Amino acid sequence: MATNKPNDMGAEAAVFTLQNKCKNTIWPGILAGSGQPQLMNGGFMLKPNEIVKVTAPKKWSGRFWPRRWCNFDAAGNGNCFTGDCGGKLHCNGAGGAPPATLAEFTLDSPVDFYDVSLVDGYNVRVSIVPLSGTGECKSIRCLAELNRVCPAGLKVKRNGHVVACKSACMAFNTPEFCCTGAYGTPQTCKPTSYSKVFKAVCPTSYSYAYDDPTSTFTCKGADYLIRFC
């Protein structure tokens, strides 16, 4: 079990425990918000059943996402089939290519805000479980594997198997699905047949851009378990 604990982070920092419950290796990517420190150089390898603890400072914001089927050389150059961040093991400020499931956090504002977003599509089931903390502190979990029920037109396949599910915005790039233009407000951008499939499988995750009421959660003073698969 590896731990990342930068020296300048105080006792009030949050600890993220990343756990791989998949049958295959995952390469988590990490992207910090503007002005925030990058954690673990933005990415690392996480073998099946392995746990890595990552410490973030107070006020940190950013996202975690799973990358799958990656190959990197000794210098950290290569690629991932899903979630790739520019062909690097250490993303170092680069985001993941969709479709990818996102675990998003904004700490101490003044409480922690967290969510799992499928707005950029889905590649791996991701859960967030608050550890301790005060407030509602609800867990976010998918009920099933979304790749198994991914609608036609959204499927991403590898060797004949569905390994990721695009968002309707990514697949069709229309204002209705992307919540842009005339559909750029919560009043005009409503759930679609595609987002409803995402919501049925992952009821506590963002299924489209304006899915806030059932998809954003708060907790105060918690550490967090981020589980893949």
PLY file of the C-alpha trace (Angstrom):
ply
format ascii 1.0
element vertex 229
property float x
property float y
property float z
element edge 228
property int vertex1
property int vertex2
end_header
0.00 0.00 0.00
1.44 3.32 -1.09
0.81 6.69 0.51
1.33 10.21 -0.79
1.77 12.73 2.05
3.38 16.01 0.98
5.19 17.69 3.86
3.29 20.98 3.70
-0.13 19.44 4.24
-1.51 19.85 7.76
-3.54 17.53 9.93
-6.79 18.95 8.59
-6.12 17.71 5.05
-8.40 15.08 3.51
-7.16 11.59 2.71
-8.47 9.90 -0.44
-8.23 6.10 -0.35
-8.25 4.74 -3.91
-9.15 1.06 -4.12
-9.15 -1.11 -7.23
-11.85 -3.79 -7.06
-11.62 -4.49 -10.81
-10.20 -7.71 -12.24
-7.69 -5.68 -14.24
-5.20 -2.95 -13.45
-6.51 0.62 -13.33
-4.38 3.72 -13.87
-6.14 6.49 -11.91
-5.76 9.98 -13.32
-5.92 13.07 -11.09
-6.53 16.63 -12.23
-6.39 19.47 -9.68
-8.49 22.60 -9.98
-6.97 25.91 -11.00
-4.22 26.97 -8.61
-4.33 23.69 -6.68
-1.38 21.30 -6.30
-1.29 18.23 -8.51
-1.42 15.03 -6.44
0.73 11.97 -7.23
1.99 13.82 -10.35
-1.48 13.34 -11.78
-1.52 9.57 -12.22
-0.23 6.15 -11.21
-0.85 2.41 -11.58
-3.28 0.60 -9.26
-3.28 -3.19 -9.45
-6.31 -5.37 -8.64
-7.15 -5.22 -4.90
-4.43 -2.61 -4.35
-5.07 0.47 -2.19
-3.27 3.80 -2.41
-3.86 6.68 0.00
-3.53 10.21 -1.40
-3.49 13.24 0.91
-4.90 16.56 -0.29
-4.56 19.96 1.42
-7.46 21.98 2.76
-9.42 23.83 0.08
-8.26 21.36 -2.58
-10.50 20.76 -5.58
-10.14 18.39 -8.47
-11.17 15.13 -10.05
-10.14 11.50 -10.19
-10.93 9.13 -13.05
-10.03 5.57 -14.09
-7.87 4.81 -17.11
-7.93 1.29 -18.55
-5.83 -0.84 -20.88
-2.75 1.34 -20.61
0.79 0.67 -21.78
3.66 2.88 -20.66
7.40 2.60 -21.19
10.05 3.20 -18.52
9.85 6.95 -19.17
6.09 7.01 -18.58
5.13 7.47 -22.22
2.40 5.40 -23.84
-1.38 5.43 -24.04
-4.63 4.23 -22.49
-7.63 2.89 -24.39
-10.04 4.84 -22.16
-9.39 7.95 -20.08
-6.05 8.75 -21.70
-4.46 12.07 -20.68
-2.16 12.76 -23.59
-0.14 9.56 -23.62
1.50 10.04 -20.21
1.52 7.93 -17.04
1.65 11.14 -14.97
-1.10 13.43 -16.28
0.50 16.52 -14.61
-2.37 18.92 -15.28
-3.97 17.19 -18.28
-7.53 15.88 -18.15
-8.78 12.52 -19.31
-10.22 11.92 -22.76
-13.92 11.03 -22.64
-15.70 8.77 -22.16
-14.51 8.49 -18.56
-16.25 8.35 -15.20
-15.29 11.30 -12.98
-15.16 11.56 -9.19
-15.19 15.30 -8.43
-14.41 17.12 -5.17
-14.35 20.65 -3.80
-13.14 20.61 -0.20
-13.86 23.09 2.61
-16.17 25.51 0.77
-17.13 25.66 3.67
-18.20 22.00 3.47
-16.96 19.37 1.03
-18.90 19.03 -2.22
-18.52 15.76 -4.11
-20.14 13.91 -7.01
-19.65 11.19 -9.59
-20.20 12.58 -13.08
-21.19 10.66 -16.21
-21.58 13.90 -18.20
-18.36 13.01 -20.07
-19.47 9.40 -20.43
-18.62 6.24 -18.49
-15.83 3.71 -18.59
-15.61 2.14 -15.11
-18.00 2.00 -12.18
-16.82 4.50 -9.53
-18.10 4.80 -5.96
-17.43 7.50 -3.36
-17.86 6.57 0.30
-17.28 9.28 2.94
-15.28 8.02 5.90
-16.33 9.77 9.13
-17.24 13.45 8.72
-20.41 15.27 9.74
-23.55 16.17 7.80
-25.43 14.04 5.28
-22.26 12.37 3.95
-24.05 9.99 1.59
-22.32 7.29 -0.43
-22.47 7.38 -4.23
-22.78 4.01 -5.94
-23.97 2.59 -9.26
-26.43 -0.28 -9.05
-25.04 -2.17 -12.04
-22.47 -2.05 -14.84
-23.54 0.65 -17.28
-21.49 -0.80 -20.15
-23.87 -3.76 -20.22
-26.89 -1.56 -20.98
-25.17 1.18 -22.99
-27.56 2.39 -25.74
-26.78 1.81 -29.38
-24.77 4.68 -30.81
-22.95 5.31 -27.52
-20.97 2.08 -27.26
-17.16 2.04 -27.31
-15.82 -1.44 -28.08
-12.48 -3.18 -27.62
-11.99 -6.68 -29.05
-15.73 -6.94 -29.58
-16.65 -6.03 -25.99
-18.28 -2.79 -24.79
-15.69 -1.12 -22.55
-17.09 2.41 -22.31
-20.27 4.34 -22.95
-20.19 7.77 -24.58
-22.42 10.58 -23.41
-25.11 11.57 -25.91
-23.37 14.96 -26.17
-20.10 13.30 -27.18
-21.82 10.95 -29.62
-24.20 13.39 -31.35
-22.89 16.89 -30.43
-26.28 18.64 -30.56
-27.52 21.45 -28.26
-30.30 19.22 -26.89
-27.80 16.66 -25.58
-24.99 19.10 -24.69
-27.17 21.67 -22.89
-25.92 24.49 -25.10
-27.55 27.26 -27.12
-31.32 27.28 -26.64
-30.88 24.34 -24.25
-28.29 26.13 -22.09
-30.36 26.48 -18.90
-31.79 24.05 -16.34
-35.27 25.03 -17.52
-34.65 24.13 -21.16
-32.19 21.22 -20.88
-34.10 18.22 -19.59
-33.32 14.52 -19.23
-33.24 12.58 -22.49
-33.83 8.92 -23.26
-30.05 8.47 -23.14
-29.44 10.24 -19.84
-32.34 8.32 -18.30
-30.49 5.04 -19.01
-27.45 6.43 -17.18
-29.63 7.60 -14.27
-31.42 4.28 -13.91
-28.12 2.44 -13.44
-26.34 5.15 -11.43
-29.13 7.08 -9.63
-26.77 9.18 -7.49
-24.48 10.19 -10.36
-24.69 13.13 -12.75
-26.38 11.82 -15.90
-26.39 15.17 -17.76
-25.22 18.73 -17.17
-28.14 19.99 -15.06
-28.66 16.90 -12.92
-27.67 18.77 -9.72
-30.57 18.09 -7.31
-29.94 14.34 -7.09
-26.23 14.26 -7.84
-24.26 16.72 -5.67
-23.56 15.75 -2.06
-21.94 17.44 0.92
-19.98 16.37 3.98
-17.69 18.14 6.42
-14.34 17.01 7.74
-14.35 13.62 6.03
-11.86 11.38 4.32
-13.09 9.56 1.23
-12.93 6.06 -0.24
-12.91 6.07 -4.05
-13.57 2.55 -5.28
-13.21 1.40 -8.88
-15.57 -1.44 -9.94
0 1
1 2
2 3
3 4
4 5
5 6
6 7
7 8
8 9
9 10
10 11
11 12
12 13
13 14
14 15
15 16
16 17
17 18
18 19
19 20
20 21
21 22
22 23
23 24
24 25
25 26
26 27
27 28
28 29
29 30
30 31
31 32
32 33
33 34
34 35
35 36
36 37
37 38
38 39
39 40
40 41
41 42
42 43
43 44
44 45
45 46
46 47
47 48
48 49
49 50
50 51
51 52
52 53
53 54
54 55
55 56
56 57
57 58
58 59
59 60
60 61
61 62
62 63
63 64
64 65
65 66
66 67
67 68
68 69
69 70
70 71
71 72
72 73
73 74
74 75
75 76
76 77
77 78
78 79
79 80
80 81
81 82
82 83
83 84
84 85
85 86
86 87
87 88
88 89
89 90
90 91
91 92
92 93
93 94
94 95
95 96
96 97
97 98
98 99
99 100
100 101
101 102
102 103
103 104
104 105
105 106
106 107
107 108
108 109
109 110
110 111
111 112
112 113
113 114
114 115
115 116
116 117
117 118
118 119
119 120
120 121
121 122
122 123
123 124
124 125
125 126
126 127
127 128
128 129
129 130
130 131
131 132
132 133
133 134
134 135
135 136
136 137
137 138
138 139
139 140
140 141
141 142
142 143
143 144
144 145
145 146
146 147
147 148
148 149
149 150
150 151
151 152
152 153
153 154
154 155
155 156
156 157
157 158
158 159
159 160
160 161
161 162
162 163
163 164
164 165
165 166
166 167
167 168
168 169
169 170
170 171
171 172
172 173
173 174
174 175
175 176
176 177
177 178
178 179
179 180
180 181
181 182
182 183
183 184
184 185
185 186
186 187
187 188
188 189
189 190
190 191
191 192
192 193
193 194
194 195
195 196
196 197
197 198
198 199
199 200
200 201
201 202
202 203
203 204
204 205
205 206
206 207
207 208
208 209
209 210
210 211
211 212
212 213
213 214
214 215
215 216
216 217
217 218
218 219
219 220
220 221
221 222
222 223
223 224
224 225
225 226
226 227
227 228
